[in-house]
Amino acid sequence: MRPLTRVLATAAAALLAMAGTGGTPASAADAPYDVLVFSKTAGFRHDAIPAGIQLIRDLGAANSFTVTATEDAGRFTATNLAQFEAVVFLNTTGDVLNSTQQTAFENYIRAGGGYVGVHAASDTEYDWPFYGELVGAYFASHPAIQAATVRTENRAHAATAGLAPAATRTDEWYNFRSNPRSSARVLSTLDESSYSGGSMGGDHPHTWCKTYQGGRSFYTGAGHTQSSYTESGFRALILGGIRYAANRTKADCRPETGYTTLYNGSTTGWSQAGPGSFGNSNATLTSTGGPGLLWYNAKEFRSYSLKLDWMTPGNDDSGVLIGFPAGSDPNAAAAGGHEVQIGAGGTGAVSGFQPADTTARDAALNPPGEWNTYELLVEGERLQVFLNGVRVNDFTNTDPARSLTSGYLGLQNNGTASFRNVRIKELGGTTPRTGRITSSTGKCVDVAGNSSADGTKIQLWSCTSGTNQQWTVNGSTLRALGKCMGVAGGSTANGGLVQLSSCTGAAGQNWTAGANGSLVNVASGRCLDANGASTADGTQLIIWGCHGAANQRWVLP
């Protein structure tokens, strides 16, 4: 555990007080950008549209972005859309774009553009599958306008970081045709017991975010009434959504299910070791003094995914300790476990062992004063560190004096740092994981034509919900449609074609994690590679000598 320069606790208190009343402000470092607000209607027209446009203009004037408002669908051309970092669909309804305009918008998103959907944006373009997946869910029905309780599930995203864990407000509450949780990170939900007319049961998502085909998407069901646009919390919600869509703030918007809460306001099971302490307010732990450790002593963990949200007010130095033996000495914990650093220029590093991938880290990191999310994925002696959904470290422990295969976890209190929503998913040792394998450009590893025939091409393709993009990590094999990813003819040469075939246990069907997010074929020692560094749909995956470029970087489920 490293010595730290203490930061006055009042700095954190001031930040938390600000967050409790209106949300995390845009960073002063936001580079200027441009936003298109689109409010065309071909169905019901909301009288709140002018208020919404004015709100976004006001936000732009105060937060480094210009606003162009239009109801002219003819603006949806490649040339015009390229001017904007984000496009807001503000209470649009019905079919508002023709096929040519739809294609232009699809290409805009695939090129890294941002989408923000407000309220009736989910009551739009029902016959356009791309849009349905982009928004996340279509509108189904709504009861009368009334008060309801909104529960904030994710308080790390810039849109919701300043909101209370639960709040009552009045709006028109949408029921949706499907639950978006499987494809998006849910930020807030509706408590159906608090109002009449909810039809989605115990899990009613209300606001969410996601990445989609290279772009970013943010949607909220709020925003029917004119008065919504005067509420400070709603204004912070829209600002954070726009900043996320425009890539001015980072967030982990991967879907999340199956986690158990270790801390979300209650410190049951946690104990302080060493000097200093943690304040506990607004479901937020804030450290003072130290160097000490707040550790979770209720259970020892082995194979798991640990997620937590953290924020420092300045260039503070803190960390998360994992895999250490039980005890009340924080120095013994540091000596017996591993620390993933926070702040002081070392975010993402495994302290004393392996620095973070600084290129990936710096692109994913939010600045002091804004929240970040860690995932620490521990499988055997392998530790992967994800920052705001991006892998920034892939470390394998070889120190015989330490082990990641068992131990406790804790939060450092060195100076000032804040933590929220500590949660864990136990993986049960070698339990297989299933989900998408994604490239650094947001495309998915895909089995061509959804065919399970031996020899079927494995390629890059825009992400869908198809089973041909669902991969199971089972030991060192990658499996889809009941078969394994391997190399045609058992080739070990550069350019060997990656294909699907019956699982045989051959070395060519085994893959291990390499440096910088690479996947190394065991038989050849070569890396999984998108041929020619292409990002186009249909790009053949091959093996090639490992070089660390973007076309050899992958994120497993």
N, C-alpha and C positions, 0 to 999 in steps of 0.2 A: 504494500500500500504506500503510495507516494505522498510526501509532505505537500501541503497546499498552502497558498496564500488565502487567507480568509476574506470573504466578502460579507459586508454587513447584511444581517438578516432583513433589515428594513427594505433592501432592494427587492427581495423576493416578495415581501409583504405588499409592496406597492404594485408589483406586477400582478399578483393574485387579486388585489382589490380592483385593478383595472379590468382584469379578465372577468370578474364577476358581474360587471355592469355593462359590458358592451362588446367584448371580444378582443382577440389579439389584433392589434393594428397592423396594417401593411408595413413591411420593413421599409425604412428610408432608402434602402439600397435597391428597391424595385426599379429595374430599368423601365423606361416608358414603353407603353404598348397600346394597342388599338383593339377596341371591342365593337362588334356589330350586334345591335339589338334588333331582332326580327319579331314582329308582332302581327303578322298577317293572320286573319281568321277566315275560315270557310264554314264555320258553324257558329256556336254560341260565342258572343263577344263580351269579354269582361270589361266592366266600366273602370277597373283598376289599371288598365293598360297605361294610360297617361301618367298615373302616379308611379308606376313601375319604371317607365322611361326616365322620369325626372329623378327618381331615386338613383338609377344607375349613372345618370349624368352627374349627380352630386357626388357619388362615390368616386367617379373618374376624376373629377376636378380636385379631389382631396387625396387621390391615391395613384397618381402617375399614369392614368390611362385616358385616352380619348374615346369618345362614344359617337358612333354613327347609328342612328335609329332609322329603320325603314320597314315598309310593308310591301316593297317591290321585290317579288321573287326573282326578277331579272338580275338582281345583284348577285345571285348565286352562280357565278362563273369562276373559273380557275384563277383568272387574273385578279378579279375583285376580292375573292376570299383570301387570296395570298397576302393581302394587306393586314389581316386581322389575326391576332393571337387567340381570340375566343369569339364564339358566336353564341348569343343568348336567344333562345326560343322563349319569348315572354308571352305566356297565355295564348299561344297559337292554338288553333282548333282546325280539325278537318284536313283535307288534302291541300297543302299550301305550295308544293313544289312539283313541277313536271319532271319527266324522266331525265331530261338533260340536266336540269338543276340538281336533281338528286345525285346524279353521277358526279357532278362537280363537288358537291358537299361530301360525298363518300371519299373522293380523292383528297379533299382537304383534311379530313380526319386521319386518313391513312398516312398523310405526310406529317402528322404530328399536331394537327389543330385541336382546339378545345371546344367543348360543347357544354353549355349550361341550360338546363331545362327548368322552367318555373311553372308550377301548378299545372295548367291545362296543356303544357307541352307534352304531357303523356296522353292527351286526348287528340292526338295529331298523327296523321299518316299511318293508319292502321294496316294498309296494304303494302307497306314498304318494310320488309324484314330487317334491313340494315338499321333503319331508324329505331325499330322496336328493340333491337339488341343494344343500340347506343343509349337510348333513354333508360332502359332497364326493365320497364314494365309499362303496360298500357292501363289507362283509366278504365274502371268498370262501373262504378256508381258512387253516389255520395248522399249522406243524409242532410238534413237542414243545418244551416250555419249554427254553431253552438260552441261552448267552451269545452276543451278537452285537455288532458295531461299529455305532454310530449316528454318522452324520456330520452335523454342524450346518451347514446351507447358508446360513442367514440368522441372523446374530448381532446384529441390530439390534432385532428384536422383543423386547418385555419378557420373553416366555416363554423365549427362548433366548439372550439377551444374555450371561448368566453362564455358559453352557456352553462346554466346550472344543470346538475344531473337530472332534475325534473322541473318542469314549469307548466303552468296552465295559461293557455291563450285561446282566443276565439278565431275560428276560420272555417272554411268548408273542407271537410276531411275526406280525402279520396280513399276508396277501396280500389284495389288493383286486380287485374285479371290473373296475375301470377305473382309469386314472391321473388323479388330480385336477389335474395340473399346468396343464392348459389353462384351468381356471377358478379356481384358487387360487394363492396364493404358498406354495410349499413351504418349510418351515422346517428340516426334517431328513429324512434318508433313511437306509435300511438298506443296509449293504454286504453283499450276498448271498454274497460270497466268504468272509465271516467266520462263516457258520453254514450249516446244512443245512435245506432245505425252502423257500427263497425261490423264488417263481415269476414275479416281475415283471421280471427281467433287470437291466440296468445302471442303470435308473432306478426306484427303489422308494421313493416318498414314504412318510413315517412320521408326520409332524406338519405341519399346514398351517393357514393362515388365509385368510379371504376376506370380502368384503362381499357381501351377498345381499339384494336387494329392500328396501333401506333399512336392514337390520340388519347385524350382524357375527357371523361364525362362526369358531370355533377348534376344531380336532380333533386329538387325538393317539391313535395306536394303542397307546401304552404304558398300563400300569395293570392287568394281569391279576393279578399276584401281590400278596399282602398286604405283602411286604417292599418293593415299589415305593414304597409310601406313607410309608416312613420315610427314603427317599433324599433328600438335600438338593437334588440336581439336578432330580429329579422334582417335588418340592414347589415349586421355583422355576418349573418349567414350568407347573404348574397355576395358580399365582398369576398369572403373566403372562398366561395364557390368559383367566382370569376378568377381570383388569383390562382387557384389550383388549375382551372381549365387553361389559363394562359401560361402555365408553367412558371409562375413567379413564387410559388410555394410548393413544397413537396409533401406527399402523404403516402402512407401505405394503404392503397385502395384495393388490395387483393381480398377476395372473399375470405371470411373467417368464421369457422364453426367449431364447436367441440371443445372450447377452452373453459377451464375452471378458474374462477376468480380467487386470487390470493390476497389482493388488496384492491378495494374500490371504495374506501371510506372507513372500513373496519380494520384495526390492527391486531385482531385476534390471531394468535399463532406467531406473531412477530416479537422479537426481543432486541433490545439495544445492547451492543457489545462495545466497550471502549468509550472514550470521551465524546462529547457533543450529543446532539439529540435531533429528533425530527418533530416538527409541528405537523398537526393533522387537521386540516380545515378544507372545506369545499371539495371533499374526496380527493385531496392532494396532500402528499407528504412533502415537506420542505425542510431541508437539512440546515443545521447551524452548528458551528464549532467542529470539533473532531481533532484528529482523524479517528472516526469510529465506524460502526457497521450496524445497520438494522437488518437482522437476518431472520429468515423464516424457519423456525425450529420445529414446526409441527410435523414435518415430513422430509425425508431424504428422497432425492430424485435421481433417476438414472437416464433413460432415454426420453427426450422431451423437446417440445418447442415452447420456449419462454418468451412472452411478449410483454412489453411495458412501454409507457410513454414517458418522456423526460424533457426537461427544459432547464437551461441555465440562463441567468440574467446577463452574464458577461462571459469572459474567457475563463470560466471556473473549471476546476479539475475534480471530476468525480468518476464513478464507475459502478459496474455490476460485478459482483464476485459469484462464481459458480464452482461446484465440485469440491468444496472444502469440508473438512471434518467438523463435527459438532464441537462447540466450545465458546467461551465468552471472551476470547482474546482475538481482536481483529488482526493483529500481526500474524498470529498462527493461521488464521483463515487465509490471509494473503500468501503466506508461505506454502500452504497446502493446497490451494486452489488456483484458479485462473481468473484474472480480472479483465473484463472488456471495458476499455476506457471510454469516458465521456468528457469532452471538452479539452481545453488547453492544447489544442492542435493535434491531439492524439485520438480523436473519436474513431471508434471501430477497431483500434489496435487491441491485440491480446498482449497486455502489458508485460514487457520483458521478454517476449517470445516472437511476436510477428506483427509488423505494422499493417495497417489497413491498405487496401488498394486506394491510393490517394485520388486517382482520377475518378473512380466510381464514387468514393466517399464525398469528394467535394461537389460532385454533380447532384448528390442526393441529400446533402445536409442543409437543414434550415438554420438560419443565423441565431445568435443569442436573442432571447426574448420570444422565440417561437418554439412550438413543441415539435419533437421528433419521436419516432417509434422505432424501437429495436425488436427484432426477433433473433433470439439466440437458439439455434437449432443444434441440439446435442445428440449425436448418434455414435455410440461407442466412444472412441477417443477423437472423433471428428467434431469440430465446432465450426458452424457456419454463422456468420454475423450478417444480418440484413438490416439496413438502415433505410427507413421509409420505403420498404419493399424491394430495395436493391441490395444484392449481395456485395459486401465490401471486404469480407475476409473469409478465408477458407483455411482453417488451421487444424492440423493433426498433432495431438500431444504425443511426445516421445520421452518425456521426462519421467523416469521411473519413480520419482518422489511424489508425483501428482497423478491424478487420474480423473478423467471426465465421466467415467462409467458409473460413478456414484458420488453423492455428496449433497451439501446444502447450498442455498443461494441467499444473497443479501445485497443491500444497497448501501453504498458508501455515504457517510456524511462528512464531507471535507469542504468546509466553506458552505456555499449555497448552491443547491440544486433541488429541483422539484420532480416528483414522480407521480404518475397516475396509472390506474387501471393495469395493475400487474396481474397477468393471467398465464395459465400453463396448460398445455395439452401433453399428456403422457403418451409416449409412442409404443410402449411395451417392448422395448429392445429392438427386435428386428421386424416388427410389424410393417408390412408393405404400406407405402403411401401412393395414393392415386390422384392424378390431376394432370394439368397441362405441363408440357415442357416448352418454355418460351425463349425466344432469341432476344438479343440485346435491343432489337428494333421492335419488339412487341409482336412478332409473328409466332405462330405455333408449329411445333413438329407434328406432322400430319401423315397419316397413311393414305396414299393416293386412292381415290375412288371408294374409300371405306371397304376395300377388299382385304380379306384375310388370307388370300392365296400366297403360298410361298413365292418369294421373289418380288413382291409388290414394292414399288418405289416408296421411299420415305423422303418427304419433302418439306419445304416451308410453305405455310398457307395462312391466310388471315384466320384468326381464332374464331371458332364457332362452338356450339354446344355438342358437336358430334362425338360419338364414341371413338372415332378414328383419331381423335386428338386427346384421348384420355390414356395416360401412361401410368403404369404401376411400377414403382421402384421396388424391386424385390431382390434384396441382396445387392449383387452387382449387375443384375439384369434389368433391362427396360422393356416392359411388356405392354402390348396393345392388342386388342381383339384376340387375346389368348395366345399370341405368338411373341417372338423376341426380336428386338432390334439387333441386326448384325451386319456383316459386310459380305457382299456377293462373292461367292467362290472362296470365302475365307481369305481374300486378298489382304496383304499387309502393305501394299504399295500406295504411294500418293495417288489420290483420285479414285481409290476403291469405292464402289457404290454402296451406300447404306440402304438396306432393304429389310423387309419383314420376312421372317421364316420361322419354322417350327423350332421350339426351344430344344437344344441338344446339350447344353452345358459347355460348348466349345468356347475357347478363349476369345474368339472373334465376336461372341455375343455377350461379353462382359465389359463393363465400363467403370472407370473410377474417376473421382473428382481430381482435376489438375489445377494448376494455378490460374488465377484471373477468370474463374467461372468456366473453365474448359471441362470437357468430358473426354477422357482418354480411353481409347480402345486398348484392352489388355493385350491382345495378340500382337498388335503392331506398334504400340506406343505412340500412335498418331491420334490427332484430335478430331472430334466431330466438327464438321466444317460446312458452311453454306457455300456451294460451289460458286467461284468467281466473285465472292463477296456480294452476291446479288441478294436483294430483299424481296424480289418479285414472287407472287404466288406461283407455286410449281417448281421453285428452285430445288434441284436435286441436292440432298445431303450426301457428303462424301467423307472420307478420312483424309487428313493431310497433316504434314509436319506441324507441330504446335508452334504458333508464333504470337498468340495473345491478342490478336486483332478482334474487332467487334464481331466478325462472322464466326468466331469460335467461342463465343460467350453464351452460356445457357443458364436458365434458372429451372431447377427441378421442382416437382410438387412439394 
